[in-house]
């Protein structure tokens, strides 16, 4: 609820990494690992900002932030085929109006 993200290992109650205030205090609505690139995850905050984290590139801050300006996004999920090396990774955004948008993620964050 405060925008902090913690990365846990299943065998420990303590986080391996913790990023406080990663969304400048906005609650995180959705967070998901990329299906095609294990070091990348995406976080959606309550202000319809999507943060892209690539832990191989930078493990302190998100590598990109994208604001969805047209309408509030209520949730997101990722789709892709991890068994295929084509690097196609899609992001499905559900908006408050019920509209669904599908966007493709840049190859640099999708390729294995």
Secondary structure, 3 states (H helix, E strand, C coil): CCCCEEEECCCCCCEEEEECCCCCCCCEEEEEECCCCCCEEEEEECCCEEEEEECCCCCCCCCEEEECCCCCEEEEEEEECCCCCCCCEEEEEEECCCCEEEEECCHHHCCC
